[in-house]
Amino acid sequence: MSEPDPLAALESDLARQIDLLAYPAAPWVAPLPAPDGAPALDCAIIGGGMYGLAVAAALRREQVRHTTIFDAAPAGREGPWVTFARMAMLRTPKDLTGPDGGLPAASFRAWWEATHGPAAWDALYRVPRTAWMAYLNWLRRVLDLPVQNGWRLVAMQPVADGTLLQLEFATPEGPVLRHARSVVMATGSGGSGGHAIPPEIAAALPEGRVLHANDAIDLAGLRGQRIGVLGAGATAFDVAIAALQAGAATATVCVRRPTLPRDNPRRWMENAGFLAHYVDLPDGLKWAYAMRLRRIGQPPPQPTFDAALALPGFRLATGMPAETVRWTGQEILVEGQGRRQVFDRLVIATGFLSDLALCPEYAALAPRVALWRDRYVPPAEAADARLGRQPYLDRFGGFQESQPGTAPWVGRVFSITGAASLSLGPVAASVSGMKYALPRLVEGVKRRLFLDQQEADWAHFVAGEHAELAPFDLPESVAA
């Protein structure tokens, strides 16, 4: 007799858990036709990574079923995990939860034990990066989630009275329009501004001599070269490690601070109080947390730091701001604070930008939404233009009007991107906070849909058929 397949058994258990927790299973969202006659989506989810999948699954359990996930990437390449991410393992603890939506059989641990055996969990230190992608692919398959790959959102705007949003997508077959009653922007840390090479550096160096860490890099092309990496965080170290493993002669991480940061209070923030209730803090305290995190910086995880130091050719240059960058005709000179470094290639690893004005898909929305600079004035010594450009989101992650009453439709768009961090928490777009951010996001979408149909619901409550008892004739012996 053959041994039972542990993964098949897990999938059967997951189906049963979903069935056991199905209450309330009654359909409640009234369909709404779009201008083209097709039913409008209840929710369009932009981004098929971990948040996009988790939002779709959670909405389905809440009987919001007419949803679609749209992602520009090919299937299996959504998010950073097998594209530009280069760390060997996730930076968060292995026992974190979130994409599972509270279902034990949908957790990473359950999947890992089913595919590798229970003992492998005890032996695991942290989640391998590529294993996380495999887990997300499994969730998509086993939950049968509706993902439209190869569709990139290029524009969204309100239709008619603002109860619908028109979404324009670039697809392999050409431009396509879809209509939705709500939109969740789940496009990751770079989904509200992206990343860019500083223009002064781009102008100073020949094409191909400067790269960005969040782009795909031909690592084989770095063989034998001296690589400079500008940045101090985990990504900078990941790039240096990857370059050296690909055969680079040296990889130097240039840190503008005099010493590499050691403290990382983000790990302390990963507790049930902070993750669940950061959104309830006053604006001034949210701003203060964000400013302190910026000022102290963030070190790489200890395993990443140790791995870099163990590689021949790794260099760490602290107190090395890139005050000037120039090309001599043969090599790159980076100078700062009286010091000089010489490289063949330069990699920018200074993170993502948060600026809706840089994203074409936000063109209609950006001028109409409240930013933090519109709602909060920090003390002079705590002024920060970058923080001020972040959107001022409500507790559900919904955009708010800059001028009340002028664009109520913006409240139909929700963000769980990197630009949500000041409003929702410094781990808002990461898996660390998903256990708490996901239910709020789903409640925000449901709330919008429910309030849309309040008049129709009242009319049905008053005049609809609600009989619980079957028709009957009362026997004479019972009649009083």
LOLOPA-791830 format. One line per 8 residues: number of its first residue (from 1); their letters; for each residue y, z, x of C-alpha. Coordinates in nm, 2 decimals, always signed. Example, Ala and Ser with C-alpha at 12.3 -4.5 7.8 and 13.67 -1.06 7.14 Angstrom:
1 = as = -0.45,+0.78,+1.23 ~ -0.11,+0.71,+1.37
//
This chain:
1 = msepdpla = +0.00,+0.00,+0.00 ~ +0.33,-0.11,+0.15 ~ +0.60,+0.15,+0.22 ~ +0.89,+0.15,-0.03 ~ +1.21,-0.01,+0.10 ~ +1.46,+0.27,+0.15 ~ +1.76,+0.04,+0.08 ~ +1.61,-0.09,-0.24
9 = alesdlar = +1.54,+0.27,-0.34 ~ +1.90,+0.37,-0.26 ~ +2.03,+0.08,-0.47 ~ +1.82,+0.19,-0.76 ~ +1.95,+0.54,-0.73 ~ +2.31,+0.41,-0.72 ~ +2.25,+0.22,-1.04 ~ +2.12,+0.54,-1.21
17 = qidllayp = +2.42,+0.75,-1.08 ~ +2.66,+0.49,-1.23 ~ +2.47,+0.51,-1.56 ~ +2.46,+0.89,-1.56 ~ +2.84,+0.91,-1.51 ~ +2.93,+0.62,-1.74 ~ +3.12,+0.83,-2.00 ~ +3.35,+0.72,-2.15
25 = aapwvapl = +3.20,+0.37,-2.17 ~ +3.39,+0.24,-2.47 ~ +3.60,-0.07,-2.41 ~ +3.97,+0.00,-2.46 ~ +4.19,-0.26,-2.29 ~ +4.31,-0.52,-2.54 ~ +4.30,-0.88,-2.40 ~ +4.63,-1.05,-2.35
33 = papdgapa = +4.67,-1.43,-2.33 ~ +4.86,-1.58,-2.04 ~ +5.11,-1.87,-2.09 ~ +4.84,-2.12,-2.00 ~ +4.61,-1.98,-2.28 ~ +4.36,-1.81,-2.05 ~ +4.32,-1.44,-2.07 ~ +4.55,-1.26,-1.82
41 = ldcaiigg = +4.38,-1.04,-1.57 ~ +4.41,-0.67,-1.64 ~ +4.46,-0.62,-1.26 ~ +4.48,-0.86,-0.97 ~ +4.38,-0.69,-0.65 ~ +4.53,-0.85,-0.34 ~ +4.30,-0.77,-0.04 ~ +3.93,-0.75,-0.03
49 = gmyglava = +3.89,-0.48,+0.23 ~ +3.78,-0.12,+0.17 ~ +4.07,-0.04,-0.07 ~ +4.04,-0.36,-0.26 ~ +3.67,-0.31,-0.32 ~ +3.71,+0.06,-0.41 ~ +3.99,-0.01,-0.66 ~ +3.79,-0.28,-0.83
57 = aalrreqv = +3.48,-0.06,-0.86 ~ +3.68,+0.24,-0.98 ~ +3.86,+0.03,-1.24 ~ +3.54,-0.10,-1.37 ~ +3.40,+0.25,-1.42 ~ +3.71,+0.32,-1.62 ~ +3.64,+0.02,-1.84 ~ +3.92,-0.19,-1.69
65 = rhttifda = +3.69,-0.49,-1.64 ~ +3.90,-0.80,-1.63 ~ +3.99,-0.78,-1.27 ~ +3.96,-1.01,-0.96 ~ +4.00,-0.94,-0.59 ~ +4.18,-1.21,-0.39 ~ +4.15,-1.23,-0.01 ~ +4.27,-1.50,+0.23
73 = apagregp = +3.99,-1.44,+0.47 ~ +3.64,-1.59,+0.45 ~ +3.37,-1.37,+0.30 ~ +3.26,-1.10,+0.54 ~ +3.58,-1.11,+0.75 ~ +3.81,-0.92,+0.52 ~ +4.02,-0.65,+0.69 ~ +4.04,-0.58,+1.07
81 = wvtfarma = +3.68,-0.47,+1.14 ~ +3.53,-0.80,+1.28 ~ +3.86,-0.98,+1.34 ~ +4.12,-0.81,+1.55 ~ +3.99,-0.45,+1.57 ~ +3.83,-0.38,+1.90 ~ +3.74,-0.02,+1.90 ~ +3.37,+0.06,+1.94
89 = mlrtpkdl = +3.38,+0.32,+1.66 ~ +3.61,+0.44,+1.38 ~ +3.86,+0.70,+1.48 ~ +3.79,+0.92,+1.18 ~ +3.50,+1.17,+1.13 ~ +3.17,+1.01,+1.03 ~ +3.13,+1.22,+0.72 ~ +3.45,+1.10,+0.55
97 = tgpdgglp = +3.42,+0.96,+0.20 ~ +3.63,+0.73,-0.01 ~ +3.50,+0.38,-0.09 ~ +3.20,+0.55,-0.27 ~ +3.43,+0.66,-0.55 ~ +3.25,+1.00,-0.57 ~ +2.90,+0.85,-0.60 ~ +2.67,+1.00,-0.34
105 = aasfraww = +2.44,+0.69,-0.33 ~ +2.74,+0.47,-0.25 ~ +2.85,+0.67,+0.05 ~ +2.83,+0.55,+0.41 ~ +2.59,+0.82,+0.50 ~ +2.35,+0.72,+0.22 ~ +2.36,+0.36,+0.33 ~ +2.32,+0.45,+0.70
113 = eathgpaa = +2.02,+0.67,+0.64 ~ +1.86,+0.40,+0.42 ~ +1.91,+0.14,+0.69 ~ +1.86,+0.34,+1.00 ~ +1.66,+0.65,+0.90 ~ +1.77,+1.01,+0.83 ~ +1.74,+1.11,+1.19 ~ +1.99,+0.84,+1.29
121 = wdalyrvp = +2.26,+1.02,+1.10 ~ +2.23,+1.34,+1.30 ~ +2.24,+1.13,+1.62 ~ +2.55,+0.94,+1.51 ~ +2.88,+1.06,+1.66 ~ +3.12,+0.83,+1.47 ~ +3.08,+0.52,+1.26 ~ +3.04,+0.20,+1.46
129 = rtawmayl = +3.31,-0.05,+1.37 ~ +3.08,-0.33,+1.28 ~ +2.86,-0.10,+1.08 ~ +3.15,-0.01,+0.87 ~ +3.20,-0.38,+0.79 ~ +2.83,-0.42,+0.71 ~ +2.86,-0.12,+0.48 ~ +3.15,-0.27,+0.29
137 = nwlrrvld = +2.96,-0.60,+0.26 ~ +2.68,-0.40,+0.11 ~ +2.91,-0.23,-0.14 ~ +3.05,-0.56,-0.25 ~ +2.70,-0.70,-0.31 ~ +2.53,-0.40,-0.47 ~ +2.83,-0.34,-0.71 ~ +2.87,-0.71,-0.78
145 = lpvqngwr = +3.24,-0.70,-0.72 ~ +3.45,-1.01,-0.81 ~ +3.60,-1.14,-0.49 ~ +3.78,-1.47,-0.45 ~ +3.78,-1.56,-0.08 ~ +4.01,-1.81,+0.08 ~ +4.30,-1.73,-0.17 ~ +4.63,-1.62,-0.01
153 = lvamqpva = +4.90,-1.48,-0.23 ~ +5.23,-1.67,-0.16 ~ +5.45,-1.56,-0.45 ~ +5.47,-1.33,-0.75 ~ +5.73,-1.31,-1.03 ~ +5.76,-1.18,-1.38 ~ +5.69,-1.40,-1.68 ~ +5.88,-1.40,-2.01
161 = dgtllqle = +5.95,-1.04,-2.10 ~ +5.80,-0.90,-1.78 ~ +5.47,-0.79,-1.93 ~ +5.29,-1.04,-1.72 ~ +5.31,-1.14,-1.35 ~ +5.26,-1.49,-1.24 ~ +5.08,-1.51,-0.91 ~ +5.08,-1.82,-0.69
169 = fatpegpv = +4.80,-1.86,-0.45 ~ +4.73,-2.10,-0.16 ~ +4.37,-2.20,-0.18 ~ +4.14,-2.46,-0.01 ~ +4.19,-2.68,-0.32 ~ +4.57,-2.64,-0.33 ~ +4.82,-2.42,-0.51 ~ +4.67,-2.22,-0.81
177 = lrharsvv = +4.85,-2.00,-1.06 ~ +4.70,-1.69,-1.21 ~ +4.85,-1.43,-1.44 ~ +4.80,-1.05,-1.44 ~ +4.93,-0.75,-1.62 ~ +4.92,-0.54,-1.30 ~ +4.88,-0.60,-0.93 ~ +4.75,-0.38,-0.65
185 = matgsggs = +4.86,-0.47,-0.30 ~ +4.57,-0.35,-0.08 ~ +4.64,-0.56,+0.23 ~ +4.61,-0.29,+0.49 ~ +4.83,-0.13,+0.75 ~ +5.01,-0.46,+0.82 ~ +5.03,-0.57,+0.46 ~ +5.40,-0.50,+0.41
193 = gghaippe = +5.56,-0.66,+0.72 ~ +5.28,-0.76,+0.95 ~ +5.33,-0.77,+1.32 ~ +5.55,-0.96,+1.56 ~ +5.61,-1.01,+1.93 ~ +5.96,-0.88,+2.01 ~ +6.18,-1.19,+2.01 ~ +6.34,-1.11,+2.35
201 = iaaalpeg = +5.99,-1.10,+2.50 ~ +5.87,-1.42,+2.33 ~ +6.18,-1.60,+2.45 ~ +6.14,-1.48,+2.81 ~ +5.78,-1.59,+2.86 ~ +5.60,-1.92,+2.84 ~ +5.37,-1.99,+2.54 ~ +5.04,-1.82,+2.58
209 = rvlhanda = +5.16,-1.56,+2.83 ~ +5.23,-1.30,+2.57 ~ +4.99,-1.20,+2.30 ~ +4.98,-0.95,+2.01 ~ +4.70,-0.70,+1.98 ~ +4.67,-0.76,+1.61 ~ +4.59,-1.13,+1.66 ~ +4.26,-1.28,+1.76
217 = idlaglrg = +4.26,-1.30,+2.14 ~ +4.04,-1.52,+2.35 ~ +3.91,-1.24,+2.57 ~ +3.71,-1.48,+2.79 ~ +4.05,-1.64,+2.88 ~ +4.16,-1.32,+3.04 ~ +3.89,-1.32,+3.31 ~ +4.02,-1.25,+3.66
225 = qrigvlga = +4.38,-1.19,+3.53 ~ +4.61,-0.89,+3.55 ~ +4.67,-0.77,+3.20 ~ +4.97,-0.56,+3.09 ~ +4.95,-0.38,+2.76 ~ +5.27,-0.24,+2.60 ~ +5.19,+0.06,+2.38 ~ +5.04,+0.41,+2.40
233 = gatafdva = +4.81,+0.44,+2.10 ~ +4.44,+0.37,+2.04 ~ +4.50,+0.00,+2.00 ~ +4.65,-0.03,+2.34 ~ +4.35,+0.13,+2.50 ~ +4.11,-0.07,+2.29 ~ +4.27,-0.39,+2.42 ~ +4.26,-0.27,+2.78
241 = iaalqaga = +3.89,-0.18,+2.75 ~ +3.81,-0.52,+2.58 ~ +4.00,-0.71,+2.85 ~ +3.82,-0.53,+3.13 ~ +3.48,-0.57,+2.97 ~ +3.56,-0.95,+2.94 ~ +3.62,-0.97,+3.32 ~ +4.00,-0.90,+3.36
249 = atatvcvr = +4.09,-0.80,+3.71 ~ +4.31,-0.51,+3.59 ~ +4.44,-0.38,+3.26 ~ +4.75,-0.16,+3.27 ~ +4.86,+0.04,+2.97 ~ +5.24,+0.08,+2.99 ~ +5.37,+0.39,+2.81 ~ +5.74,+0.44,+2.77
257 = rptlprdn = +5.71,+0.82,+2.74 ~ +5.69,+1.02,+3.06 ~ +5.35,+1.15,+2.96 ~ +5.07,+1.03,+2.73 ~ +5.08,+1.22,+2.40 ~ +4.80,+1.47,+2.36 ~ +4.86,+1.62,+2.02 ~ +4.74,+1.46,+1.70
265 = prrwmena = +4.83,+1.67,+1.39 ~ +4.70,+1.38,+1.17 ~ +4.35,+1.53,+1.22 ~ +4.49,+1.86,+1.08 ~ +4.63,+1.68,+0.79 ~ +4.29,+1.57,+0.68 ~ +4.24,+1.86,+0.45 ~ +4.21,+1.88,+0.07
273 = gflahyvd = +4.55,+2.04,+0.03 ~ +4.75,+1.79,+0.23 ~ +4.56,+1.48,+0.14 ~ +4.57,+1.56,-0.23 ~ +4.93,+1.70,-0.26 ~ +5.14,+1.55,+0.00 ~ +5.28,+1.33,-0.28 ~ +5.42,+1.65,-0.44
281 = lpdglkwa = +5.63,+1.75,-0.15 ~ +6.01,+1.71,-0.17 ~ +6.16,+1.40,-0.01 ~ +6.32,+1.60,+0.27 ~ +5.99,+1.75,+0.39 ~ +5.81,+1.41,+0.36 ~ +6.08,+1.26,+0.59 ~ +6.05,+1.56,+0.83
289 = yamrlrri = +5.68,+1.51,+0.86 ~ +5.72,+1.14,+0.93 ~ +5.99,+1.19,+1.19 ~ +5.79,+1.45,+1.38 ~ +5.49,+1.22,+1.38 ~ +5.70,+0.94,+1.52 ~ +5.85,+1.17,+1.79 ~ +5.53,+1.32,+1.92
297 = gqpppqpt = +5.34,+0.99,+1.91 ~ +4.96,+0.96,+1.87 ~ +4.71,+0.96,+2.16 ~ +4.39,+0.76,+2.16 ~ +4.08,+0.94,+2.06 ~ +3.91,+1.12,+2.34 ~ +3.61,+0.89,+2.36 ~ +3.84,+0.59,+2.38
305 = fdaalalp = +4.05,+0.75,+2.66 ~ +3.73,+0.85,+2.85 ~ +3.59,+0.50,+2.82 ~ +3.91,+0.34,+2.96 ~ +3.92,+0.58,+3.26 ~ +3.56,+0.50,+3.34 ~ +3.63,+0.13,+3.38 ~ +3.72,-0.01,+3.73
313 = gfrlatgm = +4.06,-0.19,+3.70 ~ +4.21,+0.04,+3.43 ~ +4.56,+0.16,+3.51 ~ +4.79,+0.39,+3.31 ~ +5.16,+0.36,+3.38 ~ +5.36,+0.64,+3.20 ~ +5.74,+0.65,+3.20 ~ +5.73,+0.27,+3.20
321 = paetvrwt = +5.95,+0.13,+2.92 ~ +5.97,-0.25,+2.91 ~ +6.35,-0.26,+2.96 ~ +6.33,-0.62,+3.09 ~ +6.05,-0.87,+3.08 ~ +6.08,-1.20,+3.27 ~ +5.88,-1.49,+3.41 ~ +5.91,-1.58,+3.77
329 = gqeilveg = +5.74,-1.91,+3.73 ~ +5.41,-1.77,+3.85 ~ +5.38,-1.42,+3.70 ~ +5.53,-1.17,+3.46 ~ +5.76,-0.89,+3.58 ~ +5.80,-0.59,+3.35 ~ +6.08,-0.35,+3.47 ~ +6.19,-0.01,+3.34
337 = qgrrqvfd = +6.34,+0.31,+3.48 ~ +6.35,+0.16,+3.83 ~ +5.98,+0.07,+3.83 ~ +5.81,-0.27,+3.82 ~ +5.48,-0.40,+3.71 ~ +5.34,-0.75,+3.77 ~ +5.10,-0.92,+3.53 ~ +4.95,-1.26,+3.44
345 = rlviatgf = +4.94,-1.19,+3.07 ~ +5.12,-0.94,+2.84 ~ +4.98,-0.79,+2.52 ~ +5.20,-0.62,+2.27 ~ +5.03,-0.32,+2.11 ~ +5.31,-0.14,+1.94 ~ +5.18,-0.14,+1.58 ~ +5.28,-0.30,+1.25
353 = lsdlalcp = +5.61,-0.36,+1.09 ~ +5.71,-0.22,+0.75 ~ +5.97,-0.46,+0.60 ~ +5.91,-0.63,+0.27 ~ +6.17,-0.88,+0.35 ~ +5.93,-1.03,+0.61 ~ +5.67,-1.11,+0.35 ~ +5.71,-1.43,+0.14
361 = eyaalapr = +5.49,-1.29,-0.13 ~ +5.74,-1.01,-0.19 ~ +6.04,-1.24,-0.21 ~ +6.11,-1.19,-0.58 ~ +6.02,-0.82,-0.57 ~ +6.19,-0.70,-0.25 ~ +6.55,-0.72,-0.36 ~ +6.48,-0.53,-0.68
369 = valwrdry = +6.28,-0.23,-0.56 ~ +6.40,+0.11,-0.44 ~ +6.37,+0.18,-0.07 ~ +6.38,+0.52,+0.09 ~ +6.73,+0.45,+0.22 ~ +6.83,+0.41,-0.15 ~ +6.70,+0.75,-0.26 ~ +6.72,+0.98,+0.03
377 = vppaeaad = +6.99,+1.05,+0.30 ~ +6.84,+1.24,+0.59 ~ +7.04,+1.46,+0.83 ~ +7.22,+1.25,+1.09 ~ +6.99,+1.36,+1.37 ~ +6.69,+1.25,+1.16 ~ +6.82,+0.90,+1.07 ~ +6.56,+0.63,+1.12
385 = arlgrqpy = +6.61,+0.27,+1.00 ~ +6.24,+0.19,+1.01 ~ +6.16,+0.47,+0.77 ~ +6.45,+0.38,+0.55 ~ +6.30,+0.04,+0.49 ~ +5.98,+0.17,+0.34 ~ +5.95,+0.14,-0.04 ~ +6.02,+0.44,-0.24
393 = ldrfggfq = +5.69,+0.45,-0.45 ~ +5.60,+0.68,-0.74 ~ +5.31,+0.92,-0.71 ~ +5.07,+0.64,-0.83 ~ +5.18,+0.40,-0.56 ~ +5.39,+0.20,-0.80 ~ +5.72,+0.03,-0.69 ~ +6.03,+0.16,-0.86
401 = esqpgtap = +6.35,-0.02,-0.95 ~ +6.65,+0.01,-0.72 ~ +6.87,-0.01,-1.03 ~ +6.70,+0.14,-1.34 ~ +6.67,-0.10,-1.62 ~ +6.72,-0.42,-1.42 ~ +6.36,-0.50,-1.32 ~ +6.10,-0.28,-1.50
409 = wvgrvfsi = +5.83,-0.54,-1.41 ~ +5.82,-0.41,-1.05 ~ +5.64,-0.10,-1.18 ~ +5.34,-0.32,-1.25 ~ +5.29,-0.37,-0.87 ~ +5.12,-0.10,-0.67 ~ +5.10,-0.06,-0.29 ~ +4.84,+0.10,-0.08
417 = tgaaslsl = +4.96,-0.07,+0.24 ~ +5.10,+0.08,+0.56 ~ +5.44,+0.09,+0.40 ~ +5.31,+0.35,+0.15 ~ +5.28,+0.61,+0.42 ~ +5.61,+0.78,+0.37 ~ +5.57,+0.80,-0.01 ~ +5.20,+0.87,-0.03
425 = gpvaasvs = +5.11,+1.03,+0.31 ~ +5.07,+0.93,+0.67 ~ +4.70,+0.84,+0.61 ~ +4.77,+0.66,+0.28 ~ +4.62,+0.32,+0.37 ~ +4.33,+0.46,+0.58 ~ +3.99,+0.58,+0.47 ~ +4.09,+0.94,+0.55
433 = gmkyalpr = +4.30,+0.98,+0.24 ~ +4.11,+0.75,+0.00 ~ +3.92,+1.03,-0.17 ~ +4.26,+1.14,-0.32 ~ +4.47,+0.82,-0.31 ~ +4.22,+0.60,-0.49 ~ +4.21,+0.80,-0.82 ~ +4.59,+0.82,-0.84
441 = lvegvkrr = +4.61,+0.44,-0.78 ~ +4.36,+0.37,-1.05 ~ +4.54,+0.61,-1.29 ~ +4.86,+0.42,-1.23 ~ +4.70,+0.09,-1.33 ~ +4.53,+0.25,-1.63 ~ +4.86,+0.42,-1.74 ~ +5.05,+0.09,-1.73
449 = lfldqqea = +4.78,-0.09,-1.94 ~ +4.76,+0.20,-2.18 ~ +5.14,+0.23,-2.24 ~ +5.15,-0.15,-2.28 ~ +4.94,-0.13,-2.59 ~ +5.06,+0.20,-2.74 ~ +5.20,+0.04,-3.06 ~ +4.88,-0.16,-3.12
457 = dwahfvag = +4.67,+0.15,-3.05 ~ +4.87,+0.35,-3.31 ~ +4.84,+0.07,-3.57 ~ +4.46,+0.07,-3.51 ~ +4.45,+0.45,-3.52 ~ +4.62,+0.45,-3.86 ~ +4.47,+0.14,-4.03 ~ +4.15,+0.07,-3.83
465 = ehaelapf = +3.79,+0.13,-3.94 ~ +3.68,+0.47,-3.80 ~ +3.40,+0.57,-4.03 ~ +3.14,+0.81,-3.88 ~ +2.94,+0.86,-4.19 ~ +2.75,+0.58,-4.36 ~ +2.85,+0.50,-4.73 ~ +2.67,+0.74,-4.97
473 = dlpesvaa = +2.63,+0.84,-5.33 ~ +2.64,+1.22,-5.37 ~ +2.34,+1.35,-5.57 ~ +2.43,+1.53,-5.89 ~ +2.24,+1.84,-5.76 ~ +2.48,+1.86,-5.47 ~ +2.80,+1.79,-5.64 ~ +2.99,+2.11,-5.72
//
